[in-house]
Amino acid sequence: MFPHFKALFAPTIAALIAFSAATPASAGTLSQSCLAVDRVAKPQVTVYFAVDSVAISAQDRALLTKAAYDGQSQGRVCVIGQADKQGNTAHNMALAAKRANAVADILRSNGLNSGLLEAGARGEAFNDSVLEILGSQKQDRRVDVYFITNAER
């Protein structure tokens, strides 16, 4: 329908991605390796949330149960919560932390070693939804789960 859309918006999208990657950390308990993991790896599991919600669907619970089993031999686990820009910054940071903790609780309850699990939030400061320009922030309401093997540390 719009054959030149990609060429037209590519510089803007690249600038937005570069800006979000350069934004300073404000995660509290997350180590630098967990904060930087998304720059070198893709998450093994991503859980999306409704606006201002920490509810996890049955389908996502099943994915997390499998991930907990699969991750038991992987090494360290980083669970990183995010929120969109709706609401104030403090609320969004707390919401992102609650989302990360909800996901981490499911992983722990399914046998993942708590000592290897690191959960925290990036709040809204790191949202990276390129679609935000078009009015959608759904991609920013998420928790990403990364398994970091010894080779990746």
Secondary structure by P-SEA (a helix, b strand, c coil): ccccccccaaaaaaaaaaaaaaccccccccccccccccccccccbbbbbccccccccaaaaaaaaaaaaaaccccbbbbbbbbcccccaaaaaaaaaaaaaaaaaaaaaaccccccbbbbbccccccccccccccccccccbbbbbbbccccc
